[in-house]
């Protein structure tokens, strides 16, 4: 079983009204959860195939409003083997009309003492606009190293060269944002992209593995050091995914495969008892998975100050 301990000194102290970063250690690997803010989401988009009455009951049980909900947006910084790795890059600032409470990734990295010039690698779980947008902010590329390596699955890169939205249930603004941001990202960073087929070890104990489902090349990142483990599951598991893993969300490009991936991951993490973190679970999102038959339960880990 993993031991999660707070790590002091990962960056300088800054007073904030709302906590936006949380540091922990997985063996010899430093991990920093960073909040990019929150997104507003239409509640029906959380479960497009659910009975409306069942969905409404679940939202009520979770003390969530029936129409629009606040969706957390979390990113990860990892330090291992002399490398500083950003896992996903937030939403950026191009879509503030739709995401006015997000786009804090850059300022919160700086507040945590993370210098973009020190970053050696970026790992993208996938190329939706809320995962690549921070790299597209004016001035960011100029601050990054010329030898920066950006890791994504080959399937993901190929998909976004000519994306298919036919199985999603996306609002027009989200589809347009995905098309625009993925095109810009590939144009601006294509030469620094390092693709992999099934999995790749980015640094000691930091392995990115393609799962598919949410997008064709969606990937998760597994951290392992000593006897400790932690998995960043990206968008494979959203808040409703524990109680209703069969619910499809509007952003899934292959909803049936996304369900299979979600159930596999949850069963695996329940069996190993290792913690997980995720993009859209409540910050800092560190939790465990309990399972009884076909029912999963989200068990938040203790937040150690």
C-alpha positions in Angstrom: 0.0 0.0 0.0 1.3 3.4 -0.9 2.3 5.9 1.8 1.5 9.5 1.0 3.4 12.2 2.9 3.4 15.9 2.5 6.7 17.2 1.1 7.9 20.6 2.5 10.0 22.9 0.4 9.0 22.0 -3.1 8.5 25.7 -3.7 8.4 29.0 -1.9 5.5 29.8 0.3 2.8 32.1 -1.0 -0.4 33.1 0.8 -3.6 32.4 -1.1 -7.2 32.7 -0.2 -8.0 29.4 -2.0 -5.4 26.5 -1.8 -4.2 25.8 -5.3 -1.4 23.3 -4.9 -0.7 20.2 -2.9 2.7 18.5 -2.6 3.3 14.9 -1.8 6.0 12.2 -2.3 5.7 8.8 -3.9 8.9 7.2 -2.7 11.7 9.3 -4.2 9.4 11.1 -6.7 8.1 14.6 -5.9 4.6 15.3 -7.0 2.7 18.6 -7.0 -1.0 18.8 -7.7 -1.9 22.2 -9.2 -5.4 23.6 -9.7 -6.0 25.5 -12.9 -9.3 26.7 -11.5 -12.7 25.3 -12.3 -14.9 25.0 -15.4 -18.6 25.4 -15.6 -20.4 22.3 -17.1 -23.9 21.6 -18.1 -25.0 18.8 -15.7 -26.6 16.7 -18.4 -23.2 16.6 -20.2 -21.9 14.6 -17.2 -24.1 11.6 -18.2 -25.6 11.8 -21.7 -27.0 8.3 -21.6 -28.5 8.4 -18.1 -32.1 8.4 -17.3 -32.8 12.1 -16.5 -34.5 11.2 -13.2 -31.6 9.0 -12.1 -29.1 11.6 -13.1 -31.1 14.3 -11.2 -31.2 12.0 -8.1 -27.5 11.5 -8.2 -26.8 15.2 -8.5 -29.1 15.8 -5.5 -27.4 13.1 -3.5 -24.0 14.7 -4.2 -25.3 18.2 -3.2 -24.8 19.4 -6.8 -27.2 21.7 -8.7 -29.4 20.1 -11.4 -28.4 22.3 -14.3 -24.8 23.6 -14.2 -22.0 22.3 -12.1 -18.5 23.4 -11.3 -15.9 21.1 -12.8 -12.4 21.0 -11.2 -9.4 21.3 -13.5 -6.2 19.8 -12.0 -2.7 19.4 -13.4 0.4 17.6 -12.1 4.1 18.4 -11.8 6.5 15.5 -11.2 10.2 15.5 -10.4 12.2 12.3 -10.8 15.7 11.5 -11.8 16.7 15.1 -12.4 13.8 15.7 -14.7 10.9 18.1 -14.2 7.8 16.9 -15.9 4.5 18.7 -16.4 1.5 16.4 -16.9 -1.0 18.3 -18.9 -1.1 22.1 -19.2 -4.5 23.5 -18.4 -7.0 25.5 -20.4 -5.0 28.6 -21.2 -6.7 32.0 -21.8 -8.1 31.7 -25.3 -11.6 30.7 -24.1 -12.2 33.0 -21.2 -15.7 33.7 -22.4 -16.5 30.1 -21.6 -13.9 29.4 -18.9 -13.7 32.6 -16.8 -12.8 30.8 -13.6 -9.9 28.7 -15.1 -6.6 29.5 -16.8 -4.6 29.8 -13.6 -2.0 27.1 -14.5 0.8 29.5 -15.4 0.5 31.9 -12.4 0.1 28.9 -10.0 3.2 27.2 -11.3 5.0 30.4 -10.7 3.6 30.8 -7.2 4.8 27.2 -6.5 8.3 28.0 -7.6 8.1 26.1 -10.9 10.2 27.9 -13.5 9.1 27.0 -17.0 12.8 27.1 -18.1 13.5 24.2 -15.7 10.9 21.9 -17.3 12.4 19.0 -19.3 9.3 17.1 -20.3 5.6 17.6 -20.9 3.2 14.6 -20.9 -0.2 15.0 -22.4 -2.9 12.6 -21.4 -4.7 13.8 -24.5 -5.1 16.9 -26.6 -8.4 18.4 -25.5 -8.2 22.2 -25.2 -8.2 22.1 -21.4 -5.1 20.0 -21.4 -2.9 21.8 -24.0 -4.2 25.4 -23.7 -1.6 26.6 -21.2 1.2 25.8 -23.7 -0.5 28.2 -26.2 -0.5 31.3 -23.9 1.6 34.1 -25.4 5.1 34.0 -24.1 5.0 30.4 -22.7 6.9 28.8 -25.6 9.6 31.4 -25.4 10.2 30.5 -21.8 10.4 26.7 -22.4 13.7 24.9 -23.2 14.5 24.4 -26.9 15.1 20.7 -26.1 11.8 20.2 -24.3 10.3 16.8 -25.0 6.5 16.6 -25.3 5.1 13.0 -24.9 1.8 11.8 -26.3 0.6 8.6 -27.8 1.1 8.3 -31.6 -2.6 7.4 -31.9 -3.6 10.7 -30.2 -1.3 12.8 -32.5 -2.7 11.1 -35.6 -6.3 11.5 -34.4 -6.0 15.3 -33.9 -4.5 15.7 -37.4 -8.1 14.9 -38.6 -10.4 14.6 -35.6 -13.8 12.8 -35.6 -16.5 14.2 -33.3 -19.3 12.0 -34.5 -19.7 10.1 -31.3 -19.4 13.0 -28.9 -22.3 15.2 -27.7 -20.4 18.4 -27.6 -21.7 22.0 -27.6 -20.5 23.9 -30.6 -18.1 26.1 -28.5 -16.3 23.1 -27.1 -15.9 21.4 -30.5 -14.6 24.6 -32.0 -12.2 25.1 -29.0 -10.8 21.5 -29.5 -10.3 22.0 -33.2 -8.6 25.3 -32.8 -6.3 24.4 -29.9 -5.3 21.0 -31.3 -4.4 22.6 -34.6 -2.4 25.3 -33.0 -0.6 22.9 -30.6 0.5 20.6 -33.5 1.6 23.5 -35.5 3.6 25.1 -32.7 5.0 22.1 -30.9 4.9 19.3 -33.5 8.7 19.3 -33.8 9.1 18.7 -30.1 6.5 15.9 -30.0 7.8 12.5 -29.0 5.2 9.8 -29.6 4.9 6.3 -28.2 2.8 3.3 -29.1 1.7 1.6 -25.9 3.8 3.0 -23.1 6.9 4.9 -22.4 9.1 5.6 -19.3 9.6 9.4 -19.3 11.8 9.4 -16.2 12.7 6.8 -13.5 9.4 5.5 -12.2 7.3 7.7 -14.4 5.5 5.7 -17.1 2.8 6.9 -19.5 0.5 4.3 -20.9 -2.2 4.6 -23.6 -5.7 3.5 -22.6 -7.8 5.0 -25.3 -11.5 5.5 -24.7 -12.0 9.2 -23.8 -10.0 10.0 -26.9 -8.4 7.4 -29.1 -4.9 8.1 -27.6 -5.9 9.0 -24.1 -3.2 8.0 -21.6 -2.6 7.6 -17.9 0.6 8.2 -16.0 1.8 5.7 -13.4 4.3 6.7 -10.7 6.2 4.0 -8.9 9.1 4.4 -6.4 10.1 2.0 -3.7 6.8 0.5 -2.5 4.8 3.5 -3.3 2.4 4.0 -6.3 0.2 6.7 -7.7 -1.7 6.9 -11.0 -2.9 10.0 -12.7 -5.9 8.9 -14.7 -6.5 12.1 -16.7 -10.1 12.2 -17.9 -10.7 8.4 -17.7 -12.6 8.9 -14.4 -14.9 11.9 -13.8 -16.9 12.5 -10.5 -19.8 10.3 -11.6 -17.5 7.5 -12.8 -17.3 5.7 -9.4 -21.1 5.4 -8.8 -22.0 5.1 -12.4 -19.0 3.9 -14.5 -21.4 3.1 -17.4 -22.5 6.8 -17.8 -21.1 8.4 -20.9 -20.0 12.0 -20.8 -20.3 14.5 -23.7 -16.5 14.6 -24.2 -15.9 11.0 -24.9 -15.0 10.1 -28.5 -15.7 6.4 -28.0 -18.2 6.2 -25.1 -18.4 2.4 -24.9 -14.6 2.0 -24.9 -14.3 4.8 -22.4 -16.6 2.8 -20.1 -14.5 -0.4 -20.5 -11.3 1.6 -19.8 -12.9 3.2 -16.7 -14.1 -0.1 -15.2 -10.7 -1.7 -15.9 -8.8 1.1 -14.2 -11.1 1.3 -11.2 -10.9 -2.5 -10.7 -7.1 -2.4 -11.0 -6.7 0.5 -8.5 -9.1 -1.1 -6.1 -7.1 -4.3 -6.2 -3.7 -2.6 -5.7 -5.2 -0.1 -3.2 -2.9 2.6 -4.6 -4.1 6.2 -4.8 -5.2 8.0 -7.9 -5.4 11.6 -8.9 -7.5 12.9 -11.8 -8.1 16.0 -13.9 -11.7 16.7 -12.9 -12.1 15.3 -9.4 -12.3 17.8 -6.5 -8.9 19.3 -5.8 -6.4 18.0 -4.8 -8.2 14.8 -6.0 -6.0 12.3 -4.1 -8.2 9.3 -3.4 -8.6 5.5 -3.3 -11.0 3.2 -4.9 -13.2 0.8 -3.0 -15.2 -1.9 -4.8 -18.1 -4.2 -3.9 -19.2 -6.3 -6.9 -20.0 -3.8 -9.7 -20.2 -0.8 -7.4 -17.2 1.5 -6.9 -16.7 4.0 -4.1 -14.5 7.1 -4.1 -12.5 7.3 -0.8 -10.7 10.6 -0.4 -7.2 10.3 1.1 -6.4 12.4 4.2 -5.0 15.8 3.3 -1.7 16.1 5.3 -0.7 19.6 6.0 
